[in-house]
């Protein structure tokens, strides 16, 4: 992790603890599953999807704050070196089962959508000034 701050490490550890706890009571996979055996797994996936949505939206809020700072400093939205650093950071932190290539593709998409939102916010700032 680039920052090395205690807050960042604590936050990551808390999230890891949450995921560990979430996995502790995972249902068993029966030898002869039925349709009903899929329900608890689908419910868990639905919960994780909502958590991911919360985290992604928070990420966009932070990027928008950075966008406001960049705007005031006259800097562009797109910083290829920073985006490469973000990709390296998440790939370095990948413990699977996603492949590094899959993580790279996912975060390229997240970054692209975040940048798109940031550009939209830049336009809003132009209109508000």
N, C-alpha and C positions, 0 to 999 in steps of 0.2 A: 504494500500500500504506500503510495507516494508521500502522504502527509506524515505518517508515523505518529499522529497525535493520539493522546490517551482517549479522547472522545471517540475518534474514528475506530480505534481498536475495540473500545467498549461496545460501541454500536454494532460492529461486525460480530463480536462475540455473543451479544444478546440475540442477534438474528440467528446465529448458528445454534445457540441453545434452544431457541424457539423451534427451529427445524428439527433438531434432535428430539425434542419433546413431542413434536407433531408425529415423528416417525415411530416413537416408542409403542404407541397403541395401534399401530397399523394392523388392519385385519389380515388374517391368514389367507393364503391362496389354497382353497380346497382341492383335493385330488380330482373331484368331479364337480366343477363349478356349475352354478345355475345363473340365470339372469339376475336374481337377487344378490348374488355375490359381487356383482359389478357396482351396485348402488353405493356402498361405503367408499369405494375407490373414486367413483365419480364425484361424490360429495367432497372428498378431500381435494380433488383436482379443482373443483369449483371454488373452494376456499383459497387455495393457492393462487388461482387466477385473480381473485379479488385483491389478495395481498400484493401480487405483482402489479396490478393496476394502480393501487395506492402508491407503491414505490415509484413506478414510472411517472405518475403525475407529479410527485414530489420532485423527481429529477428534473422535469420540465420547468417547475417553478424556480428551481435553483438556476437552471440555464437561462431563464428569462431575467433573473436578477443579474447574472453575468452579462446578458445582452444589454441591459440598461447601463451597466458600467462601461461596457465596450462602446456603446452609443455616445456616452458623455465624453469618452476619451478619443472618439473619432476612429475607432478600430473596426475592422470588418467582422462579420458574423463568423466567417469560415477561417479556422486556424488549423491547417492540415497537420502541423506538428503536434498540436494538442490532441487532435482526434486520434492520431497514431499512438500517442501516449495512453489514451483511454483504452484503446484496443489492447495494447501490450499489458496494461494493468489487469484487465479482466481475463485475458488469456493466461497470464501468469498465475492468477488466482483460481483458475479452473481446476476442480478436483473430479470432474466427470459426474455422471456418465456422458454428458455432452462432449463431443470432440472439440478440440481447439478451433477447428474450421467452422463448426456450427456456432460456437460462441462468437467468433469473429463476425459471421454473417448476421447473427441476431443483433449484436451491438452496432454494427454498421447501419442496420435498419433503425435502431433506437436513436442513434446519433442523427441520422437523416431526418427522422420525424421531429426530433428536438430542434434541429437547425431550422426546419421549416416553420415550426411554431415560433422560434426566436425571430425569424425574419418577419413573420406576421406581427409580432410584438414591436419590432423596430418600426414598422409602418404605423402602428397605433401611436407610438411615441412621436413620430413625425407629425401626425394629425393633431396631437394634444398640445404641441409646442406653439 
